[in-house]
Amino acid sequence: MRQKPEFSEKREIIKFIEENDVKILNLCHIPENGRLKTLSFSATNKERVQEILEFGERVDGSNLFSYIEPDKSDVYITPRINRAFLNPFSATPTLNILCDYLDENGKPLEVAPKNVLARAEERLYSSTGIVLKALAEMEFYIISKNENETLFPSFPDKNYHESSPFAKFEDVRNEVLITLADIGIPTKYGHSEVGTVNRDGLTMEQHEIELLPQRLTEMAEAISITKWVIRNVCAKHGVSVSFSPKVALEHAGNGMHIHLCGIKNGKNIIVGRDGALSEKALKMIGGVLRFARSLTAFGNTVPVSYLRFISRKESPMHVCWGSRNRLALIRIPLWWSFKGKIESKNSCRRTFEYRAPDPLADAYLLFAGVTVAVDYALKNSREALRIAERLHVEKAGRKQKMLLPQSCFESAENLERDRGFYEAHGIFPRKVIDKTVERLKGYKDKDLWIRLAGKPSKIEEVLRHYLHYG
């Protein structure tokens, strides 16, 4: 039985359910916190299945979005027929269908993060003809209890691309790759990462799954489903997983680096005629740098996100860009230039890498913010090019560089300053910005890391608190 069947009509789903003895139909949806949610139905009654596929169902929006008040909380989830897959973790034959959110009038729910991103993408395309694509590097720690003495020990910061038996969870990671392919999530590769932590009877081993480029709405959805798959595969193997930006004080944190390119008329606009960065790419980089401090409100959403910046374990701290520099906020990875022409139609092999986000990011709002930044840059070319020139590390040398925020509180203040740009053209609803600021300031972490300086045990308490967020 194919785990990723192709459907274009409701009757095809009904036929598939009957022919494959599917017992459960799940309507799955992705709310504000990015975790895949599930509403389950018996699939044994054909008429009931037809009704579900036609109407979807009502759900309590106030428990899914902080932007929705309890007194007007009903929203609809409606199935997307072309986004169905067999649940690879269910012992009972189960079909999952991803859903969209609709308001009381059957229109796309304004505050749903996916719809915010859709408006941003539509605005960029209508004004420039450009479609942004992205791929995400998902870093995570697999966690298990130490039951026996390790025969092949690993060492901190030395685990990059390690193989078994030194990499303990290579089989878990490879099962994630296979499962993602089975349900229609294209991946680039997987490997062990630098981090390894052994303490308190636990082993924490860092890994990475890199996804293949997709349009931003598709990539944001893929990020949520990938985290769902990773957690379920780990549970199947009796281990846990953490996507926290920082799991231990002296060890590498988890990032979610984003590679970006722009496609116009089937061509990647990142590359100039001479094979170097194009002027449009420089403008795009300038735009992301211009909004870098407020973008952390969507890409770095918990206090430990900022400890990752401060610790400088291959993570950025300054707003700057450079070639291959892993401490820069934006870097230009190697492009296979010696191969000559490598781009095919709609190809995204050549990118620039935005290194601030972490796996607890709100991917939809982050990508919407990046899209706003790119749109602004292409309309304000001189400013964007000046920013790119001024913040190029190879040219700026030892000049004082602007820092990224050091706390959720500081990130919220930057979002408040830039909110007019995000709210312009109705892209970000005012209440989404309001609630984002409220949530970030609610952590009360303005000087948290200063207060905890020299108190490693207190810092470890904070790290444990966020170990299983996201």
C-alpha positions as CSV (number, residue, x, y, z in Angstrom):
1,M,0.0,0.0,0.0
2,R,1.4,3.4,-1.0
3,Q,1.9,5.6,2.0
4,K,1.7,8.8,-0.2
5,P,-1.3,8.1,-2.5
6,E,-2.1,10.9,-5.0
7,F,-5.6,12.3,-4.8
8,S,-7.3,15.1,-6.8
9,E,-11.0,14.4,-6.0
10,K,-12.9,13.3,-3.0
11,R,-14.2,10.2,-4.7
12,E,-10.6,8.9,-5.1
13,I,-10.1,9.1,-1.3
14,I,-13.4,7.3,-0.7
15,K,-12.3,4.5,-3.1
16,F,-8.9,4.3,-1.5
17,I,-10.4,4.0,2.0
18,E,-12.7,1.1,0.8
19,E,-10.0,-0.8,-1.2
20,N,-7.3,-0.5,1.5
21,D,-9.6,-1.2,4.5
22,V,-8.7,2.2,6.1
23,K,-10.3,2.3,9.5
24,I,-9.5,5.8,10.8
25,L,-9.5,9.2,9.0
26,N,-7.5,11.9,10.7
27,L,-7.9,15.6,9.9
28,C,-4.5,17.1,10.7
29,H,-3.8,20.8,11.1
30,I,-0.9,23.1,12.2
31,P,-1.9,25.9,14.7
32,E,0.1,28.7,16.2
33,N,2.6,26.5,18.1
34,G,3.6,24.5,15.0
35,R,2.8,21.1,16.4
36,L,0.7,18.8,14.1
37,K,-2.8,18.4,15.7
38,T,-5.2,15.5,15.0
39,L,-9.0,15.1,14.9
40,S,-9.9,11.4,14.3
41,F,-13.0,9.9,12.7
42,S,-14.1,6.3,12.1
43,A,-13.8,5.7,8.3
44,T,-16.1,2.7,8.2
45,N,-19.2,4.6,7.1
46,K,-19.0,5.9,3.5
47,E,-21.6,8.6,3.9
48,R,-19.9,9.9,7.0
49,V,-16.6,10.0,5.2
50,Q,-18.2,11.9,2.3
51,E,-19.6,14.5,4.8
52,I,-16.2,14.9,6.5
53,L,-14.4,15.5,3.1
54,E,-17.1,17.9,2.1
55,F,-17.5,20.0,5.2
56,G,-14.5,19.4,7.4
57,E,-15.3,20.1,11.1
58,R,-15.6,22.9,13.7
59,V,-12.8,23.3,16.2
60,D,-12.1,25.6,19.1
61,G,-9.8,28.2,17.7
62,S,-9.1,29.8,21.1
63,N,-7.2,26.6,22.1
64,L,-5.2,26.7,18.9
65,F,-4.4,30.5,18.5
66,S,-3.7,33.0,21.2
67,Y,-5.1,35.6,18.8
68,I,-8.7,34.2,19.1
69,E,-10.9,35.1,22.0
70,P,-13.0,32.3,23.7
71,D,-16.3,34.2,23.1
72,K,-15.9,33.8,19.3
73,S,-13.7,30.8,19.1
74,D,-15.3,28.5,16.5
75,V,-13.3,28.0,13.3
76,Y,-13.4,25.4,10.6
77,I,-10.8,23.0,9.5
78,T,-11.3,21.9,5.9
79,P,-9.4,19.0,4.2
80,R,-6.9,19.5,1.4
81,I,-7.6,16.6,-0.8
82,N,-4.1,16.6,-2.4
83,R,-2.3,16.5,1.0
84,A,-3.1,13.0,2.3
85,F,-0.8,10.2,3.5
86,L,-1.1,7.0,5.4
87,N,-0.1,7.4,9.0
88,P,3.2,5.4,9.2
89,F,3.0,5.1,13.0
90,S,-0.5,3.8,13.4
91,A,-1.1,0.0,13.9
92,T,-4.6,0.6,12.6
93,P,-4.8,1.6,8.9
94,T,-5.1,5.4,9.1
95,L,-5.3,8.1,6.5
96,N,-4.1,11.6,7.5
97,I,-5.3,14.6,5.6
98,L,-3.8,18.0,6.1
99,C,-6.3,20.9,6.6
100,D,-6.6,24.6,6.2
101,Y,-8.3,27.0,8.6
102,L,-11.5,28.9,7.6
103,D,-13.4,31.6,9.4
104,E,-17.1,31.7,10.1
105,N,-17.7,32.9,6.5
106,G,-15.7,30.1,4.9
107,K,-12.8,32.5,4.1
108,P,-9.2,31.8,5.0
109,L,-8.7,32.5,8.7
110,E,-6.9,35.9,8.8
111,V,-4.8,35.1,11.8
112,A,-3.7,31.6,10.8
113,P,0.1,31.8,10.3
114,K,-0.1,29.9,7.0
115,N,-2.5,32.5,5.7
116,V,-0.2,35.4,6.8
117,L,2.5,33.8,4.8
118,A,0.2,33.2,1.8
119,R,-0.6,37.0,1.7
120,A,3.1,37.9,1.9
121,E,4.0,35.5,-0.9
122,E,1.1,36.8,-3.1
123,R,2.2,40.4,-2.4
124,L,5.8,39.7,-3.4
125,Y,4.9,37.8,-6.6
126,S,2.3,40.4,-7.7
127,S,4.8,43.2,-7.4
128,T,8.0,41.5,-8.5
129,G,7.2,38.2,-10.2
130,I,9.5,36.5,-7.8
131,V,8.8,33.2,-5.9
132,L,10.9,32.6,-2.9
133,K,12.1,29.0,-2.1
134,A,13.7,27.8,1.0
135,L,15.2,24.7,2.5
136,A,15.6,24.1,6.2
137,E,18.4,22.4,8.1
138,M,16.7,20.7,11.1
139,E,19.1,20.1,14.0
140,F,18.0,18.0,17.0
141,Y,19.4,16.0,19.9
142,I,18.3,12.3,20.3
143,I,18.3,11.5,24.0
144,S,18.5,8.0,25.7
145,K,19.3,6.5,29.0
146,N,22.8,5.0,29.5
147,E,22.1,1.4,30.5
148,N,25.6,0.0,29.7
149,E,29.1,1.2,29.4
150,T,29.8,2.7,26.0
151,L,32.2,0.6,24.0
152,F,32.7,3.3,21.4
153,P,32.6,6.7,23.2
154,S,32.1,10.0,21.4
155,F,33.5,13.3,22.4
156,P,32.0,16.8,22.6
157,D,32.2,18.9,19.4
158,K,33.8,15.9,17.5
159,N,30.7,14.2,16.2
160,Y,30.2,15.9,12.8
161,H,29.4,13.3,10.1
162,E,30.4,10.5,12.6
163,S,29.4,7.0,11.6
164,S,28.2,4.0,13.7
165,P,29.3,2.6,16.1
166,F,30.5,6.1,17.3
167,A,27.2,7.6,16.2
168,K,24.7,5.7,18.3
169,F,21.5,6.7,16.5
170,E,22.4,6.5,12.8
171,D,19.6,3.9,12.3
172,V,17.0,6.2,13.9
173,R,18.0,9.1,11.7
174,N,17.9,6.9,8.6
175,E,14.5,5.7,9.5
176,V,13.4,9.3,9.7
177,L,14.7,9.9,6.1
178,I,12.8,6.8,4.8
179,T,9.6,7.8,6.6
180,L,9.7,11.3,5.3
181,A,10.2,10.1,1.7
182,D,7.3,7.7,2.1
183,I,4.8,10.4,3.1
184,G,6.0,12.9,0.5
185,I,8.5,15.1,2.3
186,P,11.6,15.4,0.0
187,T,15.0,15.4,1.9
188,K,18.5,16.4,0.9
189,Y,20.4,14.3,3.4
190,G,20.9,13.4,7.1
191,H,24.1,13.2,9.2
192,S,25.3,13.3,12.8
193,E,26.2,16.8,14.0
194,V,28.9,18.1,16.3
195,G,27.1,17.9,19.6
196,T,27.3,15.0,22.1
197,V,26.5,15.2,25.8
198,N,26.9,12.5,28.4
199,R,25.8,13.3,31.9
200,D,23.2,12.4,34.6
201,G,22.9,8.9,33.1
202,L,21.8,10.3,29.7
203,T,23.3,10.4,26.2
204,M,22.4,13.3,24.0
205,E,23.6,13.0,20.4
206,Q,23.0,15.7,17.8
207,H,21.8,15.0,14.3
208,E,20.6,17.0,11.3
209,I,18.0,16.4,8.6
210,E,18.2,18.8,5.7
211,L,15.1,19.2,3.5
212,L,15.0,19.9,-0.2
213,P,14.0,23.4,-1.4
214,Q,10.3,24.2,-1.7
215,R,8.0,27.2,-1.8
216,L,7.8,28.9,1.6
217,T,4.3,27.7,2.5
218,E,5.3,24.1,1.6
219,M,8.6,24.3,3.5
220,A,6.9,25.7,6.7
221,E,4.4,22.8,6.5
222,A,7.3,20.3,5.9
223,I,9.1,21.6,9.0
224,S,6.1,20.8,11.3
225,I,5.6,17.4,9.7
226,T,9.3,16.6,9.9
227,K,9.3,17.3,13.7
228,W,6.3,15.1,14.0
229,V,8.0,12.3,12.2
230,I,11.3,12.6,14.2
231,R,9.4,12.5,17.5
232,N,7.4,9.4,16.5
233,V,10.4,7.5,15.1
234,C,12.3,8.3,18.4
235,A,9.3,7.1,20.5
236,K,9.2,3.9,18.4
237,H,12.9,3.3,19.3
238,G,12.4,4.1,23.0
239,V,14.4,7.3,22.9
240,S,13.4,11.0,23.1
241,V,14.4,14.1,21.1
242,S,14.9,17.8,21.8
243,F,14.6,20.6,19.3
244,S,15.6,23.2,22.0
245,P,18.1,25.8,20.7
246,K,20.3,25.0,23.7
247,V,20.3,21.7,25.6
248,A,23.5,22.1,27.6
249,L,25.6,25.2,28.5
250,E,28.9,24.1,27.1
251,H,27.7,22.2,24.1
252,A,26.5,23.1,20.6
253,G,22.9,24.3,20.2
254,N,20.3,23.4,17.7
255,G,19.8,25.8,14.8
256,M,17.4,25.7,11.9
257,H,19.5,27.4,9.2
258,I,17.4,28.5,6.2
259,H,18.8,28.5,2.6
260,L,17.0,31.0,0.4
261,C,16.7,31.6,-3.3
262,G,14.4,33.5,-5.6
263,I,12.9,32.2,-8.8
264,K,11.6,34.4,-11.6
265,N,10.6,33.1,-15.0
266,G,12.1,29.7,-14.1
267,K,15.6,31.2,-13.3
268,N,17.3,31.5,-9.9
269,I,17.9,35.3,-9.5
270,I,20.5,34.7,-6.8
271,V,23.2,34.2,-9.5
272,G,24.5,36.9,-11.7
273,R,25.8,36.5,-15.2
274,D,29.3,36.2,-14.0
275,G,28.4,33.4,-11.6
276,A,28.7,35.5,-8.6
277,L,26.0,37.0,-6.4
278,S,23.5,39.1,-8.5
279,E,22.5,42.6,-7.5
280,K,19.0,41.3,-6.7
281,A,20.7,38.8,-4.3
282,L,22.6,41.6,-2.6
283,K,19.3,43.6,-2.2
284,M,17.6,40.5,-0.7
285,I,20.5,40.1,1.8
286,G,20.3,43.8,2.6
287,G,16.6,43.4,3.3
288,V,17.0,40.4,5.7
289,L,19.8,42.3,7.5
290,R,17.6,45.4,7.7
291,F,14.9,43.4,9.5
292,A,17.2,40.9,11.2
293,R,16.6,42.1,14.8
294,S,12.8,42.1,14.5
295,L,12.7,38.8,12.6
296,T,14.1,37.1,15.7
297,A,10.5,37.6,17.2
298,F,9.4,34.8,14.8
299,G,12.6,32.8,14.4
300,N,13.9,32.8,18.0
301,T,10.9,32.4,20.3
302,V,12.1,31.3,23.7
303,P,14.7,32.7,26.2
304,V,17.2,29.9,25.4
305,S,17.2,30.9,21.8
306,Y,19.3,33.9,22.8
307,L,21.7,31.8,24.9
308,R,22.5,30.0,21.6
309,F,23.6,33.3,20.1
310,I,25.6,34.3,23.2
311,S,27.5,31.0,23.4
312,R,28.9,31.5,19.8
313,K,29.0,27.7,19.0
314,E,28.8,28.3,15.2
315,S,25.9,30.5,15.8
316,P,25.6,34.2,14.9
317,M,25.6,37.1,17.3
318,H,26.2,40.1,14.9
319,V,24.1,41.4,12.1
320,C,26.4,40.9,9.1
321,W,27.1,38.6,6.2
322,G,30.0,37.0,4.5
323,S,31.3,34.2,2.3
324,R,31.4,30.8,4.1
325,N,31.7,32.5,7.5
326,R,29.6,30.3,9.9
327,L,29.6,33.1,12.6
328,A,27.9,35.5,10.2
329,L,24.1,36.0,10.3
330,I,24.0,35.3,6.5
331,R,26.7,33.3,4.7
332,I,27.2,32.3,1.1
333,P,28.0,28.6,0.9
334,L,30.1,27.1,-1.8
335,W,28.3,27.0,-5.2
336,W,30.0,24.3,-7.2
337,S,31.3,27.1,-9.5
338,F,33.9,24.8,-11.0
339,K,31.1,22.8,-12.5
340,G,30.0,25.6,-14.8
341,K,26.3,25.7,-15.5
342,I,24.6,23.8,-12.7
343,E,21.1,25.5,-12.5
344,S,18.2,23.8,-14.2
345,K,14.7,25.4,-14.5
346,N,13.4,26.4,-11.1
347,S,16.5,25.1,-9.5
348,C,17.6,26.3,-6.1
349,R,21.1,24.8,-5.8
350,R,22.7,28.2,-5.3
351,T,21.4,30.0,-2.2
352,F,22.3,32.3,0.6
353,E,22.0,30.9,4.2
354,Y,20.2,32.7,7.0
355,R,21.6,31.3,10.2
356,A,19.7,32.9,13.1
357,P,16.5,30.8,13.2
358,D,16.2,27.7,15.5
359,P,13.8,24.7,15.5
360,L,11.4,26.5,17.9
361,A,10.7,29.2,15.3
362,D,7.2,29.9,14.0
363,A,8.1,28.8,10.5
364,Y,5.1,30.4,8.8
365,L,5.5,33.8,10.4
366,L,9.3,33.7,10.0
367,F,8.9,33.1,6.3
368,A,6.3,35.7,6.1
369,G,8.6,38.2,7.8
370,V,11.5,37.2,5.5
371,T,9.2,37.8,2.5
372,V,8.2,41.2,3.8
373,A,12.0,42.0,4.2
374,V,12.7,40.9,0.6
375,D,9.8,42.8,-0.8
376,Y,10.9,46.0,1.0
377,A,14.5,45.5,-0.2
378,L,13.5,45.2,-3.9
379,K,11.4,48.4,-3.6
380,N,14.1,50.3,-1.7
381,S,17.1,49.2,-3.7
382,R,19.6,51.9,-2.7
383,E,19.0,51.4,1.0
384,A,19.2,47.6,0.7
385,L,22.5,47.8,-1.3
386,R,24.0,50.2,1.2
387,I,23.1,47.9,4.1
388,A,24.7,44.9,2.2
389,E,27.8,46.9,1.5
390,R,28.1,48.2,5.1
391,L,27.5,44.9,6.8
392,H,29.8,42.7,4.6
393,V,32.3,41.3,7.1
394,E,35.1,40.9,4.6
395,K,34.8,44.7,3.9
396,A,33.8,46.0,7.2
397,G,36.8,44.5,9.0
398,R,36.9,45.3,12.7
399,K,34.3,48.0,12.6
400,Q,31.7,47.8,15.3
401,K,28.9,45.5,14.3
402,M,25.2,45.6,15.4
403,L,24.3,42.8,17.7
404,L,21.3,40.5,17.4
405,P,18.8,40.8,20.4
406,Q,20.0,39.2,23.6
407,S,16.5,38.3,24.9
408,C,12.9,37.7,24.0
409,F,12.2,41.1,25.5
410,E,14.6,42.9,23.3
411,S,13.3,41.0,20.3
412,A,9.8,42.2,21.1
413,E,10.9,45.8,21.3
414,N,12.4,45.5,17.8
415,L,9.2,44.0,16.5
416,E,7.3,46.9,17.9
417,R,9.6,49.3,16.1
418,D,9.2,47.5,12.8
419,R,5.5,46.5,13.1
420,G,4.3,49.0,10.6
421,F,6.3,47.3,7.8
422,Y,4.9,43.9,8.7
423,E,1.3,45.1,9.0
424,A,1.5,47.1,5.7
425,H,-0.8,45.9,2.9
426,G,-2.7,43.7,5.5
427,I,-0.1,41.0,5.6
428,F,0.3,40.6,9.4
429,P,-2.9,41.3,11.3
430,R,-2.4,43.7,14.2
431,K,-3.6,41.2,16.7
432,V,-0.8,38.7,15.6
433,I,1.9,41.3,16.3
434,D,0.2,42.3,19.6
435,K,0.1,38.7,20.8
436,T,3.7,38.0,19.6
437,V,5.0,41.0,21.5
438,E,2.9,40.1,24.6
439,R,4.2,36.5,24.6
440,L,7.8,37.5,24.2
441,K,7.7,40.1,26.9
442,G,5.9,37.6,29.1
443,Y,9.1,35.6,29.5
444,K,10.5,38.6,31.5
445,D,14.0,37.7,30.4
446,K,15.3,41.2,29.7
447,D,18.5,40.7,31.7
448,L,18.1,37.0,32.4
449,W,21.6,35.9,31.2
450,I,23.2,38.7,33.1
451,R,21.4,37.7,36.3
452,L,22.4,34.1,35.8
453,A,26.1,34.8,34.9
454,G,28.3,32.7,37.1
455,K,25.4,30.5,38.2
456,P,25.7,27.4,35.9
457,S,23.2,25.3,38.0
458,K,20.5,28.0,37.6
459,I,21.2,28.2,33.8
460,E,20.9,24.4,33.6
461,E,17.5,24.6,35.3
462,V,16.3,27.0,32.5
463,L,17.7,24.7,29.8
464,R,15.8,21.7,31.3
465,H,12.6,23.7,31.3
466,Y,12.7,24.2,27.5
467,L,14.2,20.8,26.6
468,H,10.9,19.5,25.1
469,Y,9.3,22.7,23.8
470,G,8.2,23.1,20.2
